[in-house]
Amino acid sequence: MTEDTDLTLPRPPIVAIRHAKPRDLPELNAMILALAQHHGDASAMTPDVLERDLFGPMPWIQALVADSGEEGLIGYAILVPLYKAQEGKRGMELHHLFVRDGQRGNGIGQHLVDRARQIARASGCDFLSVSAATGNFAAHRFYENMDFIPRPVTGMRYLQALS
């Protein structure tokens, strides 16, 4: 995992939290790559895949961006629908939350989470879910301060490639 710098830049005077638009795809893709690098992972994401999954005939995800105007995008959140069949409850997974280094600590992440909550509620969801790596204590504190309740991991997740 790469370390954040200790530098916090001044917050831009206006930051709009809005749904991603096709023109945002290159910057959004770059931030997804930055998050992967932050965690020591590779990213296979491309603007074309983002376009398919955000704006294609069967949109799979929703993306929110923090738009600072002249300085460009400084953060994003990706939302994915969830369902608990045994409870009959709809939910939304806050799959990614990212704020550019230098803008962390300026409230951008909180605004992205607040907007994600609004979207989940408006979509008829009963819950908003998020996960963080076991050793990512800063993320744990952030989510707990945003009133997320930690839940123990139960069981094993399995994956089967389909292509």
C-alpha positions in Angstrom: 0.0 0.0 0.0 1.4 3.4 -0.9 1.4 6.0 1.8 -0.5 9.3 1.6 1.4 12.5 1.8 1.1 14.6 4.9 0.2 17.5 2.6 -3.3 18.8 2.6 -4.1 21.3 -0.1 -6.6 24.0 0.3 -10.1 22.8 -0.5 -11.4 24.2 -3.8 -14.0 26.9 -3.2 -16.7 24.9 -5.0 -17.0 21.1 -5.2 -20.0 19.6 -6.8 -20.9 15.9 -6.1 -22.7 14.7 -9.2 -23.2 11.6 -11.3 -20.3 10.8 -13.7 -20.8 11.9 -17.3 -19.2 10.4 -20.4 -16.7 13.3 -20.5 -15.4 12.2 -17.0 -14.3 8.7 -18.2 -10.5 9.5 -18.6 -10.2 11.2 -15.2 -12.4 8.6 -13.5 -10.3 5.8 -15.0 -7.1 7.6 -13.8 -8.5 7.7 -10.3 -9.4 4.0 -10.3 -5.8 3.3 -11.3 -4.6 5.6 -8.5 -6.7 3.7 -6.0 -5.5 0.3 -7.2 -1.9 1.5 -7.0 -2.5 2.9 -3.5 -3.5 -0.7 -2.4 -0.6 -2.3 -4.4 -3.0 -3.7 -7.0 -3.0 -3.6 -10.8 -6.0 -2.2 -12.7 -7.4 -3.6 -15.9 -10.0 -0.8 -16.1 -10.3 1.2 -19.2 -12.5 4.2 -20.3 -14.3 1.8 -22.7 -15.2 -0.6 -19.9 -16.3 2.3 -17.8 -18.5 3.6 -20.6 -20.1 0.2 -21.1 -20.8 -0.3 -17.3 -22.0 3.3 -16.7 -23.7 4.3 -19.9 -24.2 1.1 -21.9 -27.5 -0.7 -22.7 -27.4 -2.4 -19.3 -25.7 0.0 -16.8 -24.1 -2.1 -14.1 -22.8 0.6 -11.7 -23.4 4.2 -10.7 -20.4 6.6 -10.3 -20.4 9.8 -8.3 -17.6 12.3 -8.9 -16.4 15.2 -6.8 -15.9 18.0 -9.4 -13.9 21.0 -8.4 -14.4 22.8 -11.7 -11.1 24.2 -13.0 -9.0 21.7 -11.0 -11.0 18.7 -12.4 -12.2 15.7 -10.5 -10.8 15.2 -7.1 -12.7 12.1 -5.9 -15.3 9.4 -6.8 -17.5 6.7 -5.4 -18.9 3.7 -7.2 -22.2 2.1 -6.2 -23.3 -1.4 -7.0 -26.8 -2.9 -6.2 -27.0 -5.6 -3.5 -29.8 -7.9 -2.4 -30.4 -10.0 0.7 -32.9 -12.6 -0.5 -33.5 -14.1 2.9 -34.5 -10.8 4.3 -36.1 -9.3 1.2 -33.9 -6.2 1.5 -32.3 -4.1 -1.2 -29.0 -2.5 -0.6 -26.2 -0.6 -2.2 -22.5 -1.4 -2.0 -20.2 1.6 -1.8 -17.7 -0.4 -3.9 -15.0 2.3 -4.2 -14.5 5.6 -2.4 -11.5 7.6 -3.4 -10.3 11.2 -2.8 -7.1 12.4 -4.4 -4.0 12.7 -2.2 -3.8 16.3 -1.0 -7.6 16.6 -0.8 -8.1 14.0 1.9 -9.2 15.5 5.2 -11.2 18.3 3.4 -14.6 16.6 3.7 -14.8 15.4 0.1 -15.2 11.7 1.2 -17.9 12.6 3.6 -19.8 14.4 0.9 -19.5 11.5 -1.5 -20.8 9.1 1.2 -23.7 11.4 2.0 -24.7 11.5 -1.6 -24.3 7.7 -1.9 -26.7 7.4 1.1 -29.2 9.7 -0.7 -29.1 7.7 -3.9 -29.5 4.4 -2.0 -32.5 5.8 -0.1 -34.1 7.2 -3.3 -33.6 3.7 -4.9 -35.6 2.1 -2.1 -32.6 0.5 -0.4 -32.6 -0.6 3.2 -28.9 -0.4 3.7 -25.6 0.9 2.4 -22.6 -1.4 2.7 -18.9 -0.8 2.4 -15.7 -2.8 3.1 -12.1 -1.9 3.9 -9.0 -3.9 3.9 -8.2 -5.5 7.3 -5.2 -3.2 8.0 -6.6 0.0 6.6 -7.3 1.6 10.0 -7.7 5.1 8.6 -10.6 3.8 6.5 -12.1 1.9 9.5 -12.1 5.1 11.5 -13.6 7.1 8.7 -16.5 4.7 8.1 -17.2 4.3 11.8 -17.3 8.1 12.1 -19.8 8.1 9.3 -22.0 5.7 11.4 -21.2 2.5 9.5 -21.3 -0.5 11.9 -18.4 -2.9 11.6 -19.5 -6.5 11.0 -17.3 -9.6 11.2 -16.6 -11.4 8.0 -18.4 -14.7 8.0 -17.5 -17.5 5.8 -15.5 -17.7 2.6 -16.3 -16.0 -0.7 -15.8 -18.0 -3.9 -15.3 -16.8 -7.5 -15.7 -18.7 -10.8 -14.5 -17.1 -14.0 -17.2 -17.2 -16.7 -15.0 -16.3 -19.7 
